[in-house]
Amino acid sequence: MTILSRLANAVRWVLALLGVGVGLNLRDIAVAAGTPIPALPIAYGGSLLDNALAVLLALLLAALLRPRGMGLMASLGLHSNGWRGPMWVLLASLPCWLGLALLGTPNTALTALDATMLAGLFPLAEEVLFRGLGFVLLVKLIRGPWAVLALPQALLFGWVHWLGFGGFDGGGTALFVGAVIALGGFIFAWLDHLDGDTLWCGLVLHVSMNLAWNVFSLDDTVALGWQATNLRIGTALLAVAVLAVAVLAWQVRRRRPRPL
């Protein structure tokens, strides 16, 4: 047991969300404090370091705040609940690929490094920070409706992307992107909850959709238009529906009496 694990759950909840809010901005905070942290001297060096620091912070806070007797991986939802849930979610993401293929054109400039970073490592870091520290750990700490517990991290997820699009300077575009991303953050947490409060279903959808958006190029007007937006939201909700039906089927099968 650590000193922080003795704190009231409400205090631990605040500390976890504070970590979520600052996790991807640690280098910006260091600059404001007059001690800048230089980017790694490689491609994507700045973003890679931002995401690595966010994951390290999530691991540190989870280690200090997790309930007594709970493993670190389980406290962040990094334990396994089987492959069936993520596979169903992956299948449900196919409409996103088909829709983007119709709306856009193949991105011939995409490299393996781009795909690895933008659709692999960065989504993984975001899921550990926002859904792991910001949702799964809270579910373990606090008894309450999962949707209420999922909302703060979703708003923070949207806020970070709103800042990335310029914040107030980005006007309506930044606000629109932040709102859509916040809804996505809530749906990722919903998927995680359906799969036993593990990160893998939300991560699979996040990775698949990010990869699709990088494999195909869309004009900015199209990317922010109603067709692409409905495609994003519709695919995410389809994944929830498919996973919910699958989970219900598994539960019915388990309850079914075995023949003598």
C-alpha positions as CSV (number, residue, x, y, z in Angstrom):
1,M,0.0,0.0,0.0
2,T,1.3,3.5,-0.9
3,I,0.6,6.8,0.9
4,L,-1.6,7.9,-2.0
5,S,-3.7,4.7,-1.9
6,R,-4.8,5.7,1.7
7,L,-6.3,8.9,0.4
8,A,-10.1,9.2,0.0
9,N,-11.4,7.9,-3.3
10,A,-12.6,11.4,-4.3
11,V,-9.1,12.8,-3.9
12,R,-7.6,9.9,-5.9
13,W,-10.3,10.6,-8.6
14,V,-9.2,14.3,-8.8
15,L,-5.5,13.3,-8.9
16,A,-6.1,10.8,-11.7
17,L,-8.1,13.3,-13.8
18,L,-5.4,15.9,-13.2
19,G,-2.9,13.5,-14.6
20,V,-5.1,12.9,-17.6
21,G,-5.4,16.6,-18.2
22,V,-1.7,17.4,-18.1
23,G,-0.3,14.1,-19.5
24,L,0.2,15.1,-23.1
25,N,1.2,18.6,-22.1
26,L,4.1,17.9,-19.8
27,R,6.7,19.4,-22.2
28,D,4.6,22.5,-22.6
29,I,4.4,22.8,-18.8
30,A,8.2,22.4,-18.7
31,V,8.6,25.2,-21.2
32,A,6.3,27.5,-19.1
33,A,8.4,26.6,-16.0
34,G,11.6,27.6,-17.8
35,T,13.0,24.1,-18.1
36,P,12.3,22.9,-21.7
37,I,12.6,19.2,-22.5
38,P,14.1,18.9,-26.0
39,A,12.5,16.6,-28.6
40,L,14.1,13.3,-29.4
41,P,16.5,13.7,-32.4
42,I,14.4,11.5,-34.7
43,A,11.3,11.8,-36.9
44,Y,8.3,12.5,-34.8
45,G,10.7,13.1,-31.9
46,G,8.6,15.7,-30.2
47,S,5.2,13.9,-30.4
48,L,6.9,10.6,-29.5
49,L,8.3,12.1,-26.4
50,D,5.0,13.7,-25.5
51,N,3.2,10.4,-25.7
52,A,6.0,8.5,-23.9
53,L,5.9,10.9,-21.0
54,A,2.1,10.7,-20.9
55,V,2.2,6.9,-20.6
56,L,4.9,7.1,-17.9
57,L,2.8,9.5,-15.9
58,A,-0.2,7.2,-16.3
59,L,1.8,4.2,-15.1
60,L,3.2,6.2,-12.1
61,L,-0.2,7.5,-11.0
62,A,-1.9,4.1,-11.4
63,A,0.9,2.5,-9.4
64,L,0.3,5.0,-6.6
65,L,-3.5,5.3,-6.7
66,R,-4.7,1.8,-7.6
67,P,-6.8,-0.2,-5.1
68,R,-5.0,-2.4,-2.6
69,G,-4.2,-5.8,-4.0
70,M,-4.8,-4.9,-7.6
71,G,-2.1,-5.3,-10.2
72,L,-0.8,-2.3,-12.2
73,M,-1.9,-3.7,-15.6
74,A,-5.4,-4.5,-14.3
75,S,-5.8,-1.0,-12.8
76,L,-5.3,0.5,-16.3
77,G,-7.3,-2.1,-18.2
78,L,-4.3,-3.6,-19.8
79,H,-5.2,-7.2,-18.7
80,S,-6.7,-9.5,-21.3
81,N,-10.4,-10.5,-21.6
82,G,-9.9,-12.6,-24.6
83,W,-9.7,-11.8,-28.3
84,R,-13.4,-12.2,-29.3
85,G,-14.5,-8.7,-28.3
86,P,-11.7,-6.9,-30.2
87,M,-12.3,-9.0,-33.3
88,W,-15.9,-8.1,-33.4
89,V,-15.0,-4.4,-33.0
90,L,-12.5,-4.7,-35.8
91,L,-15.1,-6.2,-38.1
92,A,-17.5,-3.4,-37.2
93,S,-14.9,-0.8,-38.3
94,L,-15.0,-2.0,-41.9
95,P,-17.7,0.5,-42.9
96,C,-15.3,3.3,-42.0
97,W,-12.8,1.9,-44.5
98,L,-15.4,1.5,-47.2
99,G,-16.8,4.9,-46.7
100,L,-13.4,6.7,-46.7
101,A,-12.5,4.8,-49.8
102,L,-15.5,6.3,-51.5
103,L,-15.0,9.8,-50.1
104,G,-11.3,10.1,-50.6
105,T,-8.3,8.9,-52.5
106,P,-5.4,6.6,-51.5
107,N,-2.7,8.5,-49.6
108,T,0.4,7.7,-51.6
109,A,2.6,9.8,-49.3
110,L,1.9,7.6,-46.3
111,T,4.9,5.7,-45.0
112,A,5.3,2.8,-42.7
113,L,6.7,5.1,-40.0
114,D,3.7,7.5,-40.4
115,A,1.3,4.6,-40.0
116,T,3.1,3.2,-37.0
117,M,3.1,6.5,-35.2
118,L,-0.3,8.0,-36.2
119,A,-2.3,4.8,-36.1
120,G,-0.3,2.7,-33.7
121,L,1.8,4.2,-30.9
122,F,-0.1,7.5,-30.5
123,P,-3.5,5.9,-30.2
124,L,-2.0,3.4,-27.7
125,A,-0.6,6.2,-25.6
126,E,-3.9,8.0,-25.7
127,E,-5.9,5.0,-24.6
128,V,-3.6,4.3,-21.7
129,L,-3.8,7.9,-20.5
130,F,-7.4,8.7,-21.2
131,R,-9.3,5.5,-21.0
132,G,-6.8,3.6,-18.7
133,L,-6.0,6.3,-16.1
134,G,-9.1,8.4,-16.8
135,F,-11.7,5.7,-16.9
136,V,-10.8,2.2,-15.9
137,L,-8.9,3.2,-12.8
138,L,-11.8,5.4,-11.8
139,V,-14.2,2.4,-12.2
140,K,-11.9,0.4,-9.9
141,L,-11.8,3.2,-7.3
142,I,-15.4,4.6,-7.3
143,R,-18.7,2.9,-7.4
144,G,-21.1,4.7,-9.7
145,P,-22.6,4.7,-13.2
146,W,-19.9,3.9,-15.7
147,A,-21.3,6.6,-18.1
148,V,-20.8,9.3,-15.4
149,L,-17.2,8.1,-14.8
150,A,-16.5,8.0,-18.5
151,L,-17.6,11.6,-19.2
152,P,-14.7,13.6,-17.6
153,Q,-12.0,11.8,-19.6
154,A,-14.1,12.2,-22.8
155,L,-14.3,16.0,-22.2
156,L,-10.5,16.1,-21.5
157,F,-9.9,14.1,-24.7
158,G,-11.9,16.6,-26.7
159,W,-10.3,19.5,-25.0
160,V,-6.7,18.3,-25.8
161,H,-7.7,18.0,-29.5
162,W,-9.5,21.3,-29.4
163,L,-6.2,22.9,-28.3
164,G,-4.4,21.0,-31.1
165,F,-6.7,22.7,-33.6
166,G,-5.9,26.1,-32.2
167,G,-8.3,26.4,-29.3
168,F,-10.1,29.8,-29.3
169,D,-8.0,30.8,-32.4
170,G,-9.3,27.8,-34.2
171,G,-12.9,29.1,-34.1
172,G,-15.7,26.9,-35.1
173,T,-13.5,24.2,-36.7
174,A,-11.6,23.6,-33.5
175,L,-14.8,23.5,-31.5
176,F,-16.4,21.0,-33.9
177,V,-13.3,18.8,-33.9
178,G,-13.2,18.9,-30.1
179,A,-16.8,17.9,-29.8
180,V,-16.5,15.0,-32.2
181,I,-13.4,13.7,-30.5
182,A,-15.0,14.0,-27.1
183,L,-17.9,11.9,-28.3
184,G,-15.3,9.4,-29.6
185,G,-13.6,9.3,-26.3
186,F,-16.9,8.4,-24.6
187,I,-17.6,5.7,-27.1
188,F,-14.1,4.2,-26.7
189,A,-14.8,4.0,-22.9
190,W,-18.2,2.4,-23.6
191,L,-16.5,-0.3,-25.6
192,D,-14.0,-0.9,-22.9
193,H,-16.7,-1.2,-20.3
194,L,-18.6,-3.7,-22.4
195,D,-15.5,-5.9,-22.6
196,G,-14.9,-6.0,-18.9
197,D,-13.2,-2.7,-18.4
198,T,-10.2,-3.5,-20.6
199,L,-8.6,-1.2,-23.1
200,W,-8.4,-3.5,-26.1
201,C,-11.8,-3.0,-27.8
202,G,-11.5,0.8,-27.6
203,L,-7.9,0.6,-28.8
204,V,-8.8,-1.6,-31.8
205,L,-11.4,0.8,-33.0
206,H,-9.2,3.8,-32.4
207,V,-6.3,2.2,-34.3
208,S,-8.5,1.0,-37.2
209,M,-10.2,4.3,-37.7
210,N,-6.9,6.3,-37.4
211,L,-5.3,4.0,-39.9
212,A,-8.2,4.4,-42.3
213,W,-8.1,8.2,-42.0
214,N,-4.4,8.1,-42.9
215,V,-4.6,5.5,-45.7
216,F,-7.1,7.7,-47.5
217,S,-6.7,11.4,-48.2
218,L,-9.8,13.7,-47.8
219,D,-10.2,17.3,-48.7
220,D,-10.6,19.4,-45.5
221,T,-14.1,20.4,-46.5
222,V,-15.1,16.7,-47.0
223,A,-13.2,15.6,-43.8
224,L,-15.2,18.1,-41.7
225,G,-18.5,17.6,-43.6
226,W,-21.6,15.7,-42.6
227,Q,-20.8,12.6,-44.6
228,A,-17.3,12.0,-43.0
229,T,-18.6,13.0,-39.5
230,N,-21.6,10.6,-39.7
231,L,-19.2,7.9,-40.9
232,R,-17.0,8.3,-37.9
233,I,-19.9,8.4,-35.4
234,G,-21.9,5.7,-37.1
235,T,-19.0,3.3,-37.2
236,A,-18.3,3.9,-33.5
237,L,-21.9,3.3,-32.6
238,L,-22.0,0.2,-34.8
239,A,-19.0,-1.2,-32.9
240,V,-20.9,-0.6,-29.7
241,A,-24.0,-2.4,-31.0
242,V,-22.1,-5.3,-32.4
243,L,-20.1,-5.8,-29.2
244,A,-23.2,-5.4,-27.0
245,V,-25.0,-8.1,-28.9
246,A,-21.9,-10.4,-28.8
247,V,-21.5,-9.9,-25.1
248,L,-25.2,-10.7,-24.5
249,A,-24.9,-13.9,-26.6
250,W,-21.8,-15.0,-24.6
251,Q,-23.7,-14.4,-21.3
252,V,-26.7,-16.4,-22.5
253,R,-24.5,-19.2,-23.6
254,R,-22.7,-19.3,-20.2
255,R,-26.1,-19.4,-18.3
256,R,-27.5,-22.2,-20.5
257,P,-27.7,-25.5,-18.6
258,R,-25.2,-28.1,-19.7
259,P,-26.6,-31.4,-20.9
260,L,-26.3,-34.2,-18.4
